[in-house]
Amino acid sequence: MGEIKQRELILEQGEQFCIRTASETDAAAILDLYRSVLAEGRYTLLLLEEMQRTEETERKAIADEIKRPGCLRFVADVDGLIVGMARVKAGGLKRTAHFGDVDSVWVHSEWRRHGIGNALIDTIVRWAEGNKGIEKLGLFVFSTSEAAIALYHQNGFTIEGRAPRDIKFAEDDYADTVIMGRMVD
């Protein structure tokens, strides 16, 4: 897994936080964060009742990612509280090794709009720019996640496509999947 140098940052309201590489000891806190995002019911493919991850499986996943080249998982930490997490994985095949799939970006609802999401995306971009094999970053986001789409735009991502009514929240309640990408300098 790729590692990042810990970055000490200041939230928009002046509080300190850090962005650091995730470790196995973060498994329980990452699961708590994930459950909080799942409970909102609007930002993930997985529903809360479908989640089968345990602290043990999460710890094992982090340990496996640490050994995997082209994979990076990191967290936003405010005084020991994990309030955000992001993961990017480069393809393991020759034809996809240049592509970094941004498959997770979560920020706890109480910590949104404070600069955490921007710091997470900025960290992904910095990591990719420092990883000479990564030429492009890409992600999928629900069309209903307007704040996330705006955040990705601010960080150089553009809309590359759209899959209409790809996500079904309930009867007659759909979202499109928005495909976004960004070339790495």
C-alpha positions as CSV (number, residue, x, y, z in Angstrom):
1,M,0.0,0.0,0.0
2,G,1.1,3.5,-0.6
3,E,1.9,5.5,2.4
4,I,1.6,9.2,2.9
5,K,3.5,11.4,5.2
6,Q,1.2,12.6,8.0
7,R,-0.1,16.1,7.3
8,E,-1.1,18.5,10.0
9,L,-3.9,20.8,8.8
10,I,-6.3,23.4,10.2
11,L,-10.1,23.0,9.8
12,E,-12.0,26.0,8.5
13,Q,-13.1,26.9,12.0
14,G,-9.5,26.8,13.3
15,E,-9.3,23.3,14.8
16,Q,-6.3,21.1,14.0
17,F,-6.6,17.7,12.4
18,C,-4.3,15.3,10.5
19,I,-4.4,13.2,7.4
20,R,-2.4,10.0,7.9
21,T,-2.1,6.5,6.5
22,A,-4.7,4.1,8.0
23,S,-3.5,1.3,10.2
24,E,-5.0,-1.9,11.5
25,T,-5.6,-0.2,14.8
26,D,-8.1,2.1,13.0
27,A,-10.4,-0.8,12.0
28,A,-13.1,-0.2,14.7
29,A,-13.1,3.6,14.1
30,I,-13.3,3.2,10.3
31,L,-16.3,0.8,10.8
32,D,-18.0,3.3,13.0
33,L,-17.5,6.0,10.4
34,Y,-18.8,3.7,7.6
35,R,-21.9,2.7,9.6
36,S,-22.7,6.4,10.2
37,V,-22.5,7.1,6.4
38,L,-24.5,3.9,5.6
39,A,-27.2,5.0,8.1
40,E,-27.8,8.1,6.1
41,G,-29.0,5.9,3.3
42,R,-28.1,8.2,0.3
43,Y,-24.4,8.0,-0.4
44,T,-23.4,4.4,-0.8
45,L,-24.4,1.3,-2.8
46,L,-24.4,-0.8,0.3
47,L,-27.3,-0.5,2.7
48,L,-26.7,-0.6,6.5
49,E,-28.6,-3.9,6.8
50,E,-26.4,-5.5,4.1
51,M,-23.1,-4.6,5.8
52,Q,-21.3,-7.7,6.9
53,R,-17.9,-6.2,7.8
54,T,-16.6,-6.9,11.2
55,E,-13.7,-5.4,13.1
56,E,-11.7,-8.5,12.3
57,T,-12.4,-8.5,8.6
58,E,-11.7,-4.7,8.4
59,R,-8.4,-5.2,10.2
60,K,-7.5,-8.0,7.8
61,A,-8.5,-5.8,4.8
62,I,-6.2,-3.0,6.0
63,A,-3.4,-5.4,6.6
64,D,-3.8,-6.8,3.0
65,E,-3.9,-3.3,1.5
66,I,-0.7,-2.4,3.3
67,K,1.0,-5.2,1.4
68,R,-0.6,-4.3,-2.0
69,P,1.3,-1.9,-4.3
70,G,-0.8,0.9,-5.7
71,C,-3.3,0.9,-2.9
72,L,-3.7,3.7,-0.4
73,R,-6.1,4.1,2.5
74,F,-5.9,7.1,4.8
75,V,-7.9,8.8,7.5
76,A,-8.8,12.3,8.7
77,D,-8.1,12.3,12.5
78,V,-9.3,15.0,14.9
79,D,-7.7,14.4,18.3
80,G,-7.9,10.6,17.8
81,L,-11.4,10.6,16.4
82,I,-11.6,9.3,12.8
83,V,-13.9,11.7,11.0
84,G,-13.0,10.9,7.4
85,M,-11.5,8.1,5.3
86,A,-10.5,7.7,1.6
87,R,-9.2,4.8,-0.4
88,V,-7.7,4.7,-3.9
89,K,-6.6,1.5,-5.7
90,A,-4.5,1.3,-8.9
91,G,-5.3,-1.6,-11.2
92,G,-3.3,-4.8,-10.7
93,L,-3.3,-5.6,-14.4
94,K,-1.0,-4.1,-16.9
95,R,-3.8,-2.4,-18.8
96,T,-5.2,-0.8,-15.7
97,A,-2.1,-0.2,-13.6
98,H,-2.0,3.5,-14.7
99,F,-5.6,4.1,-13.3
100,G,-6.3,5.0,-9.7
101,D,-9.8,4.0,-8.7
102,V,-11.1,6.3,-6.0
103,D,-13.5,3.8,-4.5
104,S,-14.2,5.4,-1.1
105,V,-14.4,8.9,0.3
106,W,-16.4,9.2,3.5
107,V,-16.8,12.1,5.9
108,H,-18.9,11.9,9.0
109,S,-22.0,14.1,8.7
110,E,-21.1,16.3,11.6
111,W,-17.7,17.1,10.0
112,R,-18.8,17.9,6.5
113,R,-18.3,21.4,5.0
114,H,-15.3,22.0,7.3
115,G,-12.5,21.2,4.8
116,I,-12.1,17.5,5.6
117,G,-13.4,16.2,2.2
118,N,-11.2,18.7,0.4
119,A,-8.2,17.5,2.3
120,L,-9.0,13.9,1.5
121,I,-9.3,14.5,-2.2
122,D,-6.2,16.8,-2.2
123,T,-4.3,13.9,-0.5
124,I,-5.4,11.5,-3.2
125,V,-4.3,13.9,-5.9
126,R,-0.9,14.5,-4.2
127,W,-0.3,10.8,-3.8
128,A,-1.1,10.1,-7.4
129,E,1.2,12.9,-8.6
130,G,4.0,11.4,-6.6
131,N,3.3,7.9,-7.9
132,K,4.8,7.9,-11.4
133,G,2.7,4.9,-12.5
134,I,-0.6,6.6,-11.9
135,E,-1.8,8.7,-14.9
136,K,-5.4,9.0,-14.2
137,L,-7.8,9.0,-11.3
138,G,-11.5,8.1,-11.6
139,L,-14.6,7.6,-9.5
140,F,-18.3,7.1,-9.5
141,V,-20.7,9.3,-7.5
142,F,-24.5,9.5,-7.2
143,S,-26.1,12.4,-9.1
144,T,-27.9,13.3,-5.9
145,S,-24.5,14.0,-4.1
146,E,-24.3,17.5,-5.4
147,A,-21.8,18.7,-2.8
148,A,-19.5,15.7,-3.5
149,I,-19.7,16.5,-7.3
150,A,-18.8,20.1,-6.6
151,L,-15.9,19.1,-4.4
152,Y,-14.5,16.8,-7.1
153,H,-14.9,19.6,-9.6
154,Q,-12.9,21.9,-7.3
155,N,-10.1,19.3,-7.3
156,G,-9.8,19.0,-11.1
157,F,-12.2,16.2,-11.8
158,T,-14.5,16.4,-14.8
159,I,-17.7,14.5,-15.6
160,E,-16.9,11.9,-18.2
161,G,-20.3,10.2,-18.4
162,R,-23.6,9.3,-16.7
163,A,-25.6,6.2,-16.2
164,P,-29.2,7.2,-15.9
165,R,-31.4,5.7,-13.2
166,D,-28.6,3.4,-12.2
167,I,-29.3,3.6,-8.5
168,K,-32.7,2.9,-7.0
169,F,-33.3,4.2,-3.5
170,A,-37.0,3.3,-3.4
171,E,-40.0,3.0,-5.7
172,D,-39.8,6.0,-8.2
173,D,-36.7,7.4,-6.4
174,Y,-33.6,7.0,-8.6
175,A,-30.2,8.6,-9.0
176,D,-27.8,8.5,-11.9
177,T,-24.3,7.3,-11.5
178,V,-21.9,10.1,-12.5
179,I,-18.5,9.0,-13.8
180,M,-15.8,11.5,-13.1
181,G,-12.1,11.5,-13.9
182,R,-8.9,13.6,-13.7
183,M,-5.6,13.2,-15.4
184,V,-2.6,13.3,-13.2
185,D,0.2,15.8,-13.9
